[in-house]
Amino acid sequence: MLVSGVGSRPATPVTVLLVEDDAVIRKAVAMALDRYGYRVSTANDGLTGLELFRERGHDLLLLDVMLPGLDGIGLCRRVREWSLAPILMMSARGDALDVVAGLEAGADDYVVKPVDTSVLLARIRSLLRRASFSPGTNHAPEPPRGTSTRLVFGDVSVDTRGLEVRRAGELVALAPTELRLLLEFAANPGIVLSRQTLLRGVWDYGWEGDSRVVDLCVQRLRKKIGHDRIETVRGFGYKFRH
């Protein structure tokens, strides 16, 4: 079920792969996205969705958790083996285990069905902004020409202009949300950032969001840049170590 709401059309056509086994929900979501200018491909099971994504590629994936054959969490893991495309999970129950499993598998965010159209569109726009992030859009203005844009934190270096991250000289592949999170930390080294601050700065939430998306993304980021680089400040949030 999709609850009606409002939204705006994307500036350029965006392709969305919607994988949902409930025909009524699939049709309602597809029609809503089409109404706002998105080009939607649909599949009713995980394996078909995987093949569609391999064949065509899409700007964003919208995956139901409960799917026949290959479920949404398994599909998310398979996609993450070779693609960093934004992934938004849909959970009918809003079950904590579903949410955590989806985020651990590499999803960027989730919504709970029934989905309000305005919320769904806001989440999609937020994911697309993160995926198309470029220096200067959400952070301080670019430094004068000739000034170094390479920040170094121990064995981790961040090129804020080229958007490259290296650890001990090796290139680190980060999903768009992970990169945005790292840039937020790198812009505030040594400062404790609350989960709500990170939700607003990284996920573009204009409302109180679920802090689990922050915790799971921090967990994934730690695996890639080192567990000791991001410190948990109990009761407050996280701090990026110099």
Buried (B, 14 or more C-beta within 10 A) or exposed (E): EBBEBEBEEBEEEBBBBBBBBBEEBBBBBBEBBEEBBBEBBBBBBBBBBBEBBEEEEBBBBBBBBBBEBBBBBBBBBBBBEEBBBBBBBBBBEEEEEBBBBBBBBBBBBBBBBEBBBEBBBBBBBBBBBBBEBEBEEBBEEEEEEEEEEEBEBEEBBBBBBEBBBBBEEEEBEBBBBBBBBBBBBBBBEEEEBBBBBBBBBBBBBEEEBBBBBBBBBBBBBBEBBBEEBBEEEEEEBBBBBE
